[in-house]
Structures are given as C-alpha cells and as structure tokens.
Amino acid sequence: MFYEAFLAGIWASVGSTFGKLSGTASIVGDSYIIWGALLVTMVLANTWGCRHYLRSLDAATNSAAPTVISAGSSYVLSGVIGITLFEEASSMTWWAGAMLIVFGLALVAQPRTKKKEQ
C-alpha cells in the first residue's frame, strides 16, 4: 500500500512536469509534434499515477493513509523538480508550508480512538 501510494505521488509529479514542459516555448518552439507528444506523455503519466493510487486505496483500510503518502511525495518531488529542472526560486517558507500541509494531512489521517464508557 505504501509503495503504491508513493509511486502515485511520483507519477503525479512526473505528469505535471510533462505538462509544464509542453507549455515551455524554449522546449516546444513551433513544433506541434513535440507539443502533442508531451501532452500525450503527461496524460499517460497521470493515468499511471491514478492506477497506483487506486491500487493503494484498494490495499488500505482507509483512504487517508494513501492520500497523505501520495500528496507528500508529490509535493516534495514537485519542489525538487521545480528547483532543478525549471530553475524556480524556492524559499524556506514554501518548504515549511508544504511540510505543514503534509503534517495536516497526517493529522487528519490519524485513526480516532474512542473511549470506552464504563
């Protein structure tokens, strides 16, 4: 379950990277073939990510754990790809915000423990 959810987040980041590349003029230029190939690759990557996510949901006892794992891996990898591939600026505030989102998702995913009435 954890492996599938982690892969879902990775494929989501890869799909969004191909989507961003398809809109980058320095990569695509005037070529509709490159543009179309990048869009098709984006759809395939996102479809593959959905497949892994659904498999993780099927293996999990609740839907929160796969959501936390897939979102967390997607946030972190998207940040790393943005910095390395697209030379985007990154700040400690962005990373702190991403981690707060992941921690918030993890808190929501915590199972509730009911107190037994005596």
N, CA, C and O atoms as a MOPAC input file, in Angstrom:
PM7 MOZYME 1SCF
protein

 N      0.82800 1    -1.19400 1     0.00000 1
 C      0.00000 1     0.00000 1     0.00000 1
 C      0.86600 1     1.24900 1     0.00000 1
 O      0.62500 1     2.17500 1    -0.77500 1
 N      1.88900 1     1.28000 1     0.87800 1
 C      2.74400 1     2.46000 1     0.96300 1
 C      3.51800 1     2.67300 1    -0.33200 1
 O      3.66100 1     3.79800 1    -0.80900 1
 N      4.01300 1     1.57800 1    -0.88700 1
 C      4.78000 1     1.65200 1    -2.12800 1
 C      3.92500 1     2.19400 1    -3.26800 1
 O      4.36200 1     3.06400 1    -4.02100 1
 N      2.70900 1     1.67800 1    -3.39300 1
 C      1.81200 1     2.13000 1    -4.46100 1
 C      1.44000 1     3.59900 1    -4.28900 1
 O      1.39400 1     4.34200 1    -5.27000 1
 N      1.17700 1     4.02500 1    -3.06300 1
 C      0.82400 1     5.42500 1    -2.81200 1
 C      2.00700 1     6.34400 1    -3.09800 1
 O      1.83500 1     7.43500 1    -3.64100 1
 N      3.20000 1     5.90200 1    -2.73300 1
 C      4.40300 1     6.68400 1    -3.01400 1
 C      4.60400 1     6.82800 1    -4.51900 1
 O      4.92000 1     7.91300 1    -5.00600 1
 N      4.42100 1     5.72900 1    -5.25500 1
 C      4.54200 1     5.78500 1    -6.71700 1
 C      3.47600 1     6.68500 1    -7.33600 1
 O      3.73700 1     7.35200 1    -8.33800 1
 N      2.29500 1     6.71300 1    -6.76000 1
 C      1.23900 1     7.59500 1    -7.26500 1
 C      1.67100 1     9.05100 1    -7.17800 1
 O      1.44500 1     9.82200 1    -8.11000 1
 N      2.28800 1     9.43000 1    -6.07200 1
 C      2.78300 1    10.79500 1    -5.93000 1
 C      3.90000 1    11.11000 1    -6.89700 1
 O      3.96500 1    12.21200 1    -7.44200 1
 N      4.78400 1    10.14500 1    -7.11400 1
 C      5.87900 1    10.35400 1    -8.06400 1
 C      5.33500 1    10.53700 1    -9.47000 1
 O      5.74700 1    11.45500 1   -10.18000 1
 N      4.41200 1     9.67000 1    -9.88200 1
 C      3.84600 1     9.78600 1   -11.23000 1
 C      3.05100 1    11.07600 1   -11.39800 1
 O      3.02400 1    11.63900 1   -12.49200 1
 N      2.41000 1    11.54800 1   -10.34900 1
 C      1.69800 1    12.82900 1   -10.43000 1
 C      2.68000 1    13.96800 1   -10.69200 1
 O      2.39500 1    14.86300 1   -11.48800 1
 N      3.82200 1    13.93700 1   -10.03100 1
 C      4.83900 1    14.96900 1   -10.25900 1
 C      5.42500 1    14.87800 1   -11.66100 1
 O      5.66000 1    15.89600 1   -12.31100 1
 N      5.65700 1    13.66200 1   -12.12000 1
 C      6.18700 1    13.47600 1   -13.47600 1
 C      5.17900 1    13.97800 1   -14.50700 1
 O      5.55500 1    14.64100 1   -15.47500 1
 N      3.90500 1    13.66500 1   -14.30300 1
 C      2.87000 1    14.13300 1   -15.22800 1
 C      2.78400 1    15.64200 1   -15.27800 1
 O      2.65900 1    16.22300 1   -16.35600 1
 N      2.84900 1    16.28400 1   -14.12200 1
 C      2.78400 1    17.74900 1   -14.12200 1
 C      4.03600 1    18.35500 1   -14.74100 1
 O      3.97700 1    19.43500 1   -15.32800 1
 N      5.16400 1    17.67000 1   -14.61700 1
 C      6.39100 1    18.15200 1   -15.26000 1
 C      6.24500 1    18.12500 1   -16.77600 1
 O      6.61800 1    19.08600 1   -17.44800 1
 N      5.71000 1    17.04600 1   -17.31900 1
 C      5.48400 1    16.99200 1   -18.76600 1
 C      4.47100 1    18.03800 1   -19.21300 1
 O      4.60100 1    18.60600 1   -20.29800 1
 N      3.47000 1    18.29400 1   -18.38600 1
 C      2.50800 1    19.34500 1   -18.71000 1
 C      3.16100 1    20.71000 1   -18.75900 1
 O      2.86200 1    21.51900 1   -19.63800 1
 N      4.04800 1    20.96700 1   -17.81800 1
 C      4.74700 1    22.25600 1   -17.81200 1
 C      5.71300 1    22.35400 1   -18.98900 1
 O      5.85200 1    23.41800 1   -19.59100 1
 N      6.37700 1    21.25200 1   -19.31600 1
 C      7.27700 1    21.25800 1   -20.47200 1
 C      6.52400 1    21.53000 1   -21.76800 1
 O      7.05600 1    22.17700 1   -22.67100 1
 N      5.28500 1    21.03900 1   -21.86800 1
 C      4.51000 1    21.25600 1   -23.09500 1
 C      4.13700 1    22.71600 1   -23.28500 1
 O      3.83000 1    23.13400 1   -24.40100 1
 N      4.15900 1    23.49400 1   -22.21700 1
 C      3.86100 1    24.91500 1   -22.32300 1
 C      5.09300 1    25.79500 1   -22.34900 1
 O      4.97800 1    27.02100 1   -22.33300 1
 N      6.26900 1    25.19000 1   -22.38900 1
 C      7.52000 1    25.94200 1   -22.40200 1
 C      7.95200 1    26.18100 1   -23.83900 1
 O      8.24800 1    25.23800 1   -24.57300 1
 N      7.98600 1    27.44700 1   -24.23600 1
 C      8.29200 1    27.79400 1   -25.62700 1
 C      9.69800 1    27.37700 1   -26.03500 1
 O      9.91300 1    27.01500 1   -27.19100 1
 N     10.64800 1    27.41800 1   -25.13000 1
 C     12.02100 1    27.04800 1   -25.48900 1
 C     12.15900 1    25.54900 1   -25.75000 1
 O     13.10100 1    25.13000 1   -26.42300 1
 N     11.25900 1    24.75300 1   -25.24300 1
 C     11.28300 1    23.30200 1   -25.47800 1
 C     10.47200 1    22.95200 1   -26.72200 1
 O     10.93600 1    22.21000 1   -27.58800 1
 N      9.27300 1    23.48600 1   -26.80200 1
 C      8.34300 1    23.11800 1   -27.87300 1
 C      8.62700 1    23.88800 1   -29.15600 1
 O      8.60200 1    23.31800 1   -30.24700 1
 N      8.89600 1    25.17500 1   -29.02400 1
 C      9.08500 1    26.00300 1   -30.21500 1
 C      7.79200 1    26.08100 1   -31.00800 1
 O      6.72800 1    26.33800 1   -30.44400 1
 N      7.87700 1    25.85900 1   -32.31000 1
 C      6.69700 1    25.87400 1   -33.18100 1
 C      6.24200 1    24.46700 1   -33.55300 1
 O      5.38800 1    24.31100 1   -34.42500 1
 N      6.78600 1    23.46000 1   -32.91900 1
 C      6.50500 1    22.07800 1   -33.28600 1
 C      5.25600 1    21.56200 1   -32.58000 1
 O      5.21600 1    21.43000 1   -31.35700 1
 N      4.24800 1    21.27800 1   -33.38100 1
 C      3.04100 1    20.67100 1   -32.82300 1
 C      3.27500 1    19.20700 1   -32.45900 1
 O      2.57700 1    18.65900 1   -31.60600 1
 N      4.24500 1    18.58000 1   -33.09800 1
 C      4.53600 1    17.17700 1   -32.80100 1
 C      5.12600 1    17.04700 1   -31.39400 1
 O      4.71300 1    16.17900 1   -30.62500 1
 N      6.09000 1    17.90800 1   -31.05800 1
 C      6.67800 1    17.87700 1   -29.71400 1
 C      5.61900 1    18.22800 1   -28.67500 1
 O      5.53100 1    17.58400 1   -27.62900 1
 N      4.81900 1    19.24600 1   -28.96400 1
 C      3.75900 1    19.66400 1   -28.05000 1
 C      2.78100 1    18.51900 1   -27.79500 1
 O      2.43900 1    18.22500 1   -26.65000 1
 N      2.33600 1    17.87500 1   -28.87800 1
 C      1.39800 1    16.76000 1   -28.75000 1
 C      2.00700 1    15.57400 1   -28.02100 1
 O      1.34100 1    14.93000 1   -27.21000 1
 N      3.27500 1    15.28100 1   -28.30700 1
 C      3.94600 1    14.15900 1   -27.64300 1
 C      4.06900 1    14.40900 1   -26.14100 1
 O      3.88200 1    13.49500 1   -25.33800 1
 N      4.38200 1    15.64400 1   -25.77000 1
 C      4.48000 1    15.96700 1   -24.34600 1
 C      3.11700 1    15.88100 1   -23.65800 1
 O      3.02400 1    15.41700 1   -22.52200 1
 N      2.07100 1    16.32300 1   -24.33700 1
 C      0.73000 1    16.23100 1   -23.74700 1
 C      0.27800 1    14.78000 1   -23.59300 1
 O     -0.31300 1    14.41200 1   -22.57700 1
 N      0.55700 1    13.96100 1   -24.60500 1
 C      0.19900 1    12.54000 1   -24.51400 1
 C      0.98000 1    11.87400 1   -23.38200 1
 O      0.43100 1    11.06400 1   -22.63500 1
 N      2.26000 1    12.21700 1   -23.26100 1
 C      3.07900 1    11.67000 1   -22.18100 1
 C      2.55300 1    12.11100 1   -20.82100 1
 O      2.56100 1    11.33100 1   -19.86900 1
 N      2.09700 1    13.36000 1   -20.72600 1
 C      1.51700 1    13.85600 1   -19.48000 1
 C      0.27900 1    13.03800 1   -19.10100 1
 O      0.13100 1    12.62900 1   -17.95000 1
 N     -0.60000 1    12.80500 1   -20.06500 1
 C     -1.81700 1    12.03700 1   -19.80000 1
 C     -1.46900 1    10.60300 1   -19.38800 1
 O     -2.08000 1    10.05400 1   -18.47100 1
 N     -0.49500 1    10.00400 1   -20.06200 1
 C     -0.09200 1     8.63900 1   -19.71400 1
 C      0.49800 1     8.57300 1   -18.30200 1
 O      0.19500 1     7.65100 1   -17.54500 1
 N      1.33300 1     9.54100 1   -17.95000 1
 C      1.92800 1     9.55900 1   -16.60700 1
 C      0.84900 1     9.75000 1   -15.54300 1
 O      0.87900 1     9.08900 1   -14.50500 1
 N     -0.09300 1    10.63900 1   -15.79300 1
 C     -1.16700 1    10.85500 1   -14.82100 1
 C     -2.08300 1     9.63600 1   -14.70800 1
 O     -2.56400 1     9.31500 1   -13.62100 1
 N     -2.32000 1     8.96100 1   -15.82600 1
 C     -3.12100 1     7.73900 1   -15.80300 1
 C     -2.41200 1     6.65500 1   -14.99800 1
 O     -3.04000 1     5.94600 1   -14.21200 1
 N     -1.11100 1     6.53400 1   -15.19700 1
 C     -0.33200 1     5.55200 1   -14.45200 1
 C     -0.34000 1     5.88600 1   -12.96000 1
 O     -0.41000 1     4.98800 1   -12.12100 1
 N     -0.26700 1     7.17500 1   -12.63100 1
 C     -0.34500 1     7.60200 1   -11.23700 1
 C     -1.69200 1     7.27400 1   -10.61700 1
 O     -1.76100 1     6.84100 1    -9.46700 1
 N     -2.76100 1     7.47900 1   -11.37400 1
 C     -4.10100 1     7.13100 1   -10.87700 1
 C     -4.21800 1     5.63200 1   -10.64300 1
 O     -4.86600 1     5.19800 1    -9.69100 1
 N     -3.59700 1     4.84600 1   -11.50300 1
 C     -3.60800 1     3.39300 1   -11.34000 1
 C     -2.95500 1     3.00400 1   -10.01600 1
 O     -3.50100 1     2.20300 1    -9.25800 1
 N     -1.78400 1     3.57600 1    -9.74500 1
 C     -1.09700 1     3.26700 1    -8.48600 1
 C     -1.90300 1     3.75600 1    -7.28500 1
 O     -1.96200 1     3.08300 1    -6.25600 1
 N     -2.51600 1     4.91600 1    -7.41600 1
 C     -3.30900 1     5.45300 1    -6.30900 1
 C     -4.50800 1     4.55300 1    -6.01300 1
 O     -4.80600 1     4.27400 1    -4.85200 1
 N     -5.18700 1     4.10400 1    -7.05100 1
 C     -6.33600 1     3.21600 1    -6.85000 1
 C     -5.91200 1     1.88000 1    -6.25200 1
 O     -6.63100 1     1.31100 1    -5.43000 1
 N     -4.75300 1     1.38000 1    -6.65900 1
 C     -4.25300 1     0.13400 1    -6.07000 1
 C     -3.92000 1     0.32400 1    -4.59300 1
 O     -4.14700 1    -0.57500 1    -3.78300 1
 N     -3.38000 1     1.49800 1    -4.24200 1
 C     -3.07800 1     1.75000 1    -2.83000 1
 C     -4.36600 1     1.90200 1    -2.02300 1
 O     -4.43400 1     1.46600 1    -0.87400 1
 N     -5.38400 1     2.51800 1    -2.61900 1
 C     -6.67400 1     2.62300 1    -1.93300 1
 C     -7.28600 1     1.24700 1    -1.70300 1
 O     -7.88200 1     0.98500 1    -0.65900 1
 N     -7.13000 1     0.37600 1    -2.68900 1
 C     -7.68100 1    -0.96800 1    -2.57300 1
 C     -6.99600 1    -1.75700 1    -1.45800 1
 O     -7.63500 1    -2.56200 1    -0.78100 1
 N     -5.70200 1    -1.52600 1    -1.26800 1
 C     -4.95400 1    -2.27300 1    -0.25700 1
 C     -5.07600 1    -1.67600 1     1.14300 1
 O     -4.76700 1    -2.34400 1     2.12900 1
 N     -5.52200 1    -0.43200 1     1.23700 1
 C     -5.56200 1     0.25500 1     2.53400 1
 C     -6.87200 1    -0.00700 1     3.26000 1
 O     -7.88000 1    -0.37100 1     2.65500 1
 N     -6.83100 1     0.18500 1     4.57100 1
 C     -8.04500 1     0.03800 1     5.36900 1
 C     -8.87000 1     1.32100 1     5.37600 1
 O    -10.08100 1     1.28100 1     5.59000 1
 N     -8.21500 1     2.46100 1     5.14100 1
 C     -8.93700 1     3.72800 1     4.99400 1
 C     -8.28500 1     4.52600 1     3.86900 1
 O     -7.19100 1     4.19000 1     3.41600 1
 N     -8.94800 1     5.56000 1     3.43100 1
 C     -8.43100 1     6.31500 1     2.28600 1
 C     -7.44500 1     7.39900 1     2.68100 1
 O     -6.79300 1     7.98400 1     1.81600 1
 N     -7.32700 1     7.67300 1     3.96000 1
 C     -6.48400 1     8.79100 1     4.38700 1
 C     -4.99900 1     8.49700 1     4.22900 1
 O     -4.24900 1     9.36500 1     3.78200 1
 N     -4.56300 1     7.30600 1     4.58100 1
 C     -3.13500 1     6.98800 1     4.51400 1
 C     -2.58000 1     7.08400 1     3.09200 1
 O     -1.54200 1     7.71800 1     2.90300 1
 N     -3.22200 1     6.48600 1     2.08500 1
 C     -2.69700 1     6.66000 1     0.73100 1
 C     -2.70500 1     8.11600 1     0.26400 1
 O     -1.82800 1     8.53500 1    -0.49100 1
 N     -3.69300 1     8.87700 1     0.71300 1
 C     -3.76300 1    10.28700 1     0.33200 1
 C     -2.58800 1    11.06100 1     0.90300 1
 O     -1.98000 1    11.87000 1     0.20200 1
 N     -2.26300 1    10.82300 1     2.16300 1
 C     -1.14000 1    11.51500 1     2.80500 1
 C      0.17300 1    11.14900 1     2.12400 1
 O      0.98800 1    12.02400 1     1.83400 1
 N      0.37700 1     9.87500 1     1.87200 1
 C      1.63700 1     9.42600 1     1.28400 1
 C      1.79000 1     9.94800 1    -0.13200 1
 O      2.85900 1    10.43600 1    -0.50000 1
 N      0.74300 1     9.85400 1    -0.92600 1
 C      0.83700 1    10.30000 1    -2.31100 1
 C      0.97400 1    11.81200 1    -2.40300 1
 O      1.74700 1    12.30900 1    -3.22100 1
 N      0.24300 1    12.54800 1    -1.58600 1
 C      0.35400 1    14.01200 1    -1.60800 1
 C      1.72400 1    14.46000 1    -1.12200 1
 O      2.32400 1    15.36500 1    -1.70400 1
 N      2.21800 1    13.84200 1    -0.07400 1
 C      3.52800 1    14.21900 1     0.45100 1
 C      4.64300 1    13.98500 1    -0.54400 1
 O      5.49100 1    14.85500 1    -0.74600 1
 N      4.65200 1    12.81600 1    -1.16900 1
 C      5.70200 1    12.54300 1    -2.15300 1
 C      5.56600 1    13.44700 1    -3.36700 1
 O      6.56900 1    13.85100 1    -3.95500 1
 N      4.34500 1    13.76700 1    -3.74500 1
 C      4.12900 1    14.66800 1    -4.87700 1
 C      4.61400 1    16.07900 1    -4.56900 1
 O      5.26500 1    16.70200 1    -5.40800 1
 N      4.30900 1    16.59400 1    -3.37700 1
 C      4.75000 1    17.94500 1    -3.00300 1
 C      6.26500 1    18.05400 1    -3.01300 1
 O      6.82900 1    18.97900 1    -3.59700 1
 N      6.91600 1    17.10200 1    -2.36300 1
 C      8.37300 1    17.17200 1    -2.24400 1
 C      9.03700 1    17.02900 1    -3.61000 1
 O      9.93700 1    17.80000 1    -3.94300 1
 N      8.60400 1    16.05100 1    -4.40200 1
 C      9.22300 1    15.85300 1    -5.71100 1
 C      8.93100 1    17.01800 1    -6.64800 1
 O      9.79600 1    17.40000 1    -7.43700 1
 N      7.73700 1    17.58800 1    -6.57900 1
 C      7.43100 1    18.76400 1    -7.40400 1
 C      8.34600 1    19.93000 1    -7.05600 1
 O      8.79900 1    20.65300 1    -7.94300 1
 N      8.61600 1    20.11200 1    -5.78100 1
 C      9.54000 1    21.16700 1    -5.37300 1
 C     10.94300 1    20.93000 1    -5.88900 1
 O     11.59500 1    21.85200 1    -6.37900 1
 N     11.41300 1    19.69500 1    -5.78300 1
 C     12.76100 1    19.36100 1    -6.25000 1
 C     12.86200 1    19.51800 1    -7.76700 1
 O     13.85000 1    20.05400 1    -8.26900 1
 N     11.85100 1    19.05800 1    -8.49600 1
 C     11.85800 1    19.19700 1    -9.95500 1
 C     11.81200 1    20.66800 1   -10.34900 1
 O     12.51600 1    21.08300 1   -11.26900 1
 N     11.00000 1    21.45400 1    -9.67100 1
 C     10.91900 1    22.87900 1    -9.97500 1
 C     12.24400 1    23.58600 1    -9.79600 1
 O     12.61100 1    24.44700 1   -10.59600 1
 N     12.96000 1    23.22300 1    -8.74800 1
 C     14.25300 1    23.85200 1    -8.48100 1
 C     15.30700 1    23.39700 1    -9.48600 1
 O     16.03800 1    24.22200 1   -10.03400 1
 N     15.38900 1    22.09500 1    -9.73000 1
 C     16.47200 1    21.56900 1   -10.56200 1
 C     16.21800 1    21.72300 1   -12.05600 1
 O     17.11900 1    22.11600 1   -12.79700 1
 N     15.01800 1    21.42300 1   -12.50400 1
 C     14.75300 1    21.41600 1   -13.94400 1
 C     14.32200 1    22.77600 1   -14.47600 1
 O     14.72900 1    23.17800 1   -15.56600 1
 N     13.50300 1    23.48000 1   -13.71000 1
 C     12.95500 1    24.74400 1   -14.19000 1
 C     13.60100 1    25.96700 1   -13.54700 1
 O     13.20800 1    27.09800 1   -13.83100 1
 N     14.58400 1    25.74500 1   -12.68700 1
 C     15.31300 1    26.82200 1   -12.01700 1
 C     14.37200 1    27.80100 1   -11.30900 1
 O     14.57800 1    29.01400 1   -11.34200 1
 N     13.34900 1    27.25700 1   -10.67800 1
 C     12.41000 1    28.08700 1    -9.93100 1
 C     13.00700 1    28.45600 1    -8.58000 1
 O     13.79200 1    27.70600 1    -7.99900 1
 N     12.62000 1    29.61200 1    -8.10400 1
 C     13.08200 1    30.04300 1    -6.78600 1
 C     12.33500 1    29.25700 1    -5.71600 1
 O     11.14800 1    28.96200 1    -5.85300 1
 N     13.03800 1    28.93100 1    -4.67500 1
 C     12.42700 1    28.21500 1    -3.56100 1
 C     12.85000 1    28.88900 1    -2.27000 1
 O     13.98600 1    29.34000 1    -2.12100 1
 N     11.92300 1    28.94600 1    -1.35700 1
 C     12.23000 1    29.57400 1    -0.07700 1
 C     11.90700 1    28.59800 1     1.04600 1
 O     11.22200 1    27.59300 1     0.85400 1
 N     12.41300 1    28.92200 1     2.19600 1
 C     12.10500 1    28.11400 1     3.36900 1
 C     10.61400 1    28.18200 1     3.68300 1
 O     10.04500 1    27.24000 1     4.23500 1
 N      9.98700 1    29.29700 1     3.33000 1
 C      8.55100 1    29.44000 1     3.56200 1
 C      7.76700 1    28.42300 1     2.73800 1
 O      6.81300 1    27.82400 1     3.23500 1
 N      8.16800 1    28.22600 1     1.47500 1
 C      7.48300 1    27.25800 1     0.62000 1
 C      7.62800 1    25.86000 1     1.19900 1
 O      6.64700 1    25.12400 1     1.30700 1
 N      8.85700 1    25.48900 1     1.57400 1
 C      9.09200 1    24.15400 1     2.12100 1
 C      8.37300 1    23.96700 1     3.44600 1
 O      7.83300 1    22.89400 1     3.71600 1
 N      8.36400 1    25.00700 1     4.27400 1
 C      7.64500 1    24.91800 1     5.54800 1
 C      6.14800 1    24.75500 1     5.30400 1
 O      5.49100 1    23.96800 1     5.98600 1
 N      5.60900 1    25.48700 1     4.34400 1
 C      4.19100 1    25.35600 1     4.00900 1
 C      3.84900 1    23.98000 1     3.47800 1
 O      2.82100 1    23.40900 1     3.84200 1
 N      4.70800 1    23.43900 1     2.61100 1
 C      4.47200 1    22.09400 1     2.08000 1
 C      4.49900 1    21.06000 1     3.20000 1
 O      3.67900 1    20.14300 1     3.22700 1
 N      5.44100 1    21.21300 1     4.11600 1
 C      5.51700 1    20.26900 1     5.23300 1
 C      4.32000 1    20.41700 1     6.17700 1
 O      3.83300 1    19.42300 1     6.71600 1
 N      3.84600 1    21.63800 1     6.37700 1
 C      2.65100 1    21.83100 1     7.20800 1
 C      1.42800 1    21.17500 1     6.57500 1
 O      0.59000 1    20.60500 1     7.27500 1
 N      1.32800 1    21.25600 1     5.25400 1
 C      0.22300 1    20.58900 1     4.56200 1
 C      0.31200 1    19.08100 1     4.76800 1
 O     -0.69300 1    18.43200 1     5.05700 1
 N      1.50600 1    18.52700 1     4.62100 1
 C      1.68500 1    17.08700 1     4.81500 1
 C      1.37300 1    16.69400 1     6.25700 1
 O      0.71000 1    15.68400 1     6.49100 1
 N      1.84500 1    17.48400 1     7.23100 1
 C      1.54400 1    17.18300 1     8.62800 1
 C      0.04800 1    17.29600 1     8.90600 1
 O     -0.50300 1    16.49600 1     9.66300 1
 N     -0.60900 1    18.27500 1     8.30700 1
 C     -2.05500 1    18.40700 1     8.46600 1
 C     -2.79800 1    17.21700 1     7.89600 1
 O     -3.74700 1    16.72000 1     8.50300 1
 N     -2.36700 1    16.75800 1     6.72800 1
 C     -2.97300 1    15.56000 1     6.15000 1
 C     -2.74100 1    14.34900 1     7.04400 1
 O     -3.62700 1    13.51000 1     7.20600 1
 N     -1.55000 1    14.26200 1     7.62300 1
 C     -1.25600 1    13.13800 1     8.51600 1
 C     -2.12300 1    13.18900 1     9.76900 1
 O     -2.56000 1    12.14900 1    10.26200 1
 N     -2.37200 1    14.38300 1    10.28500 1
 C     -3.24800 1    14.50600 1    11.45400 1
 C     -4.67100 1    14.08700 1    11.12800 1
 O     -5.33000 1    13.41800 1    11.92400 1
 N     -5.13400 1    14.48000 1     9.96200 1
 C     -6.48200 1    14.08900 1     9.54700 1
 C     -6.56100 1    12.58000 1     9.36200 1
 O     -7.60700 1    11.97800 1     9.60100 1
 N     -5.46000 1    11.96800 1     8.93700 1
 C     -5.45000 1    10.53100 1     8.66800 1
 C     -5.35300 1     9.68500 1     9.92600 1
 O     -5.57500 1     8.47600 1     9.86900 1
 N     -5.02800 1    10.29200 1    11.06200 1
 C     -4.89700 1     9.52700 1    12.30200 1
 C     -6.22500 1     8.86500 1    12.64900 1
 O     -7.27800 1     9.49900 1    12.58100 1
 N     -6.17200 1     7.58600 1    13.02000 1
 C     -7.41900 1     6.92700 1    13.42200 1
 C     -7.89500 1     7.47200 1    14.76400 1
 O     -7.10200 1     7.77700 1    15.65500 1
 N     -9.18600 1     7.58300 1    14.87300 1
 C     -9.77700 1     8.07300 1    16.12200 1
 C     -9.87000 1     6.92400 1    17.10800 1
 O    -10.24600 1     5.80400 1    16.76100 1
 N     -9.52300 1     7.22800 1    18.31900 1
 C     -9.67200 1     6.22300 1    19.37100 1
 C    -10.84500 1     6.63400 1    20.24400 1
 O    -10.87500 1     7.73400 1    20.79500 1
 N    -11.79300 1     5.74600 1    20.35800 1
 C    -12.97600 1     6.03000 1    21.16700 1
 C    -12.73900 1     5.54800 1    22.58500 1
 O    -12.21500 1     4.45700 1    22.81300 1
 N    -13.12900 1     6.37300 1    23.52200 1
 C    -13.02700 1     5.98900 1    24.92100 1
 C    -14.19700 1     5.07500 1    25.26500 1
 O    -15.34300 1     5.33500 1    24.89600 1
 N    -13.88500 1     4.01700 1    25.96800 1
 C    -14.94200 1     3.09700 1    26.38000 1
 C    -15.66300 1     3.67800 1    27.58100 1
 O    -15.04800 1     4.12500 1    28.54900 1
 N    -16.96700 1     3.65900 1    27.49200 1
 C    -17.77100 1     4.15000 1    28.61700 1
 C    -17.94400 1     3.03200 1    29.63200 1
 O    -18.17100 1     1.87400 1    29.28000 1
 N    -17.83000 1     3.40400 1    30.89500 1
 C    -17.95200 1     2.38400 1    31.94000 1
 C    -19.25600 1     2.47600 1    32.65400 1
 O    -19.51800 1     1.68900 1    33.56300 1

